[in-house]
């Protein structure tokens, strides 16, 4: 299971830095922790950032949030084993629109065999993120992939069940980074 969090807020003095949907609270869900020069908040807001069920591999299902009335999908589940697939979000970022951050919580991922990353709307949904030229993906076993090639095999830390992976896309300079929220 993947749970999408979109309400990441990081204080910044740069007018071109944007979180996906704003926010005012600080700290981690447990009440402790911050990120670099600012505070980080996680809160699901499916109205602003959610999985697109029309851009989803057959091997993945997306589920609406548990809120009433039902909200758009913030949870994705892999239905099949030994099959890669991709699900895209409904949110996109144009070049030169600032820094965008979001997080993915892994409810179940025992061996690190899940990819998180970014891709264009042209990505092949029948492979992993980074499995074609339209995306970059990081697998939980520390490998960064693009165009079906392992670019690095030692990126960051491994991630498994319970991990919260924070993705930062800087569209101003064209960089992508991944981190774990501890």
Secondary structure, DSSP 8 states (H G I E B T S, - for coil): -EEEE-------S-TTB--SS-----S-TTS---BTTB-------TTTS-EEEEEE-TTEEEEEESSSS-EEEEEEEE-SSS----EEES----TTS-EEEEEEEESS-SS---EEEEE-TT--TTS-TTSSTTEEEEETTTEEEETTEEEES--S----TT-EEEEEEETTTTEEEEEE--
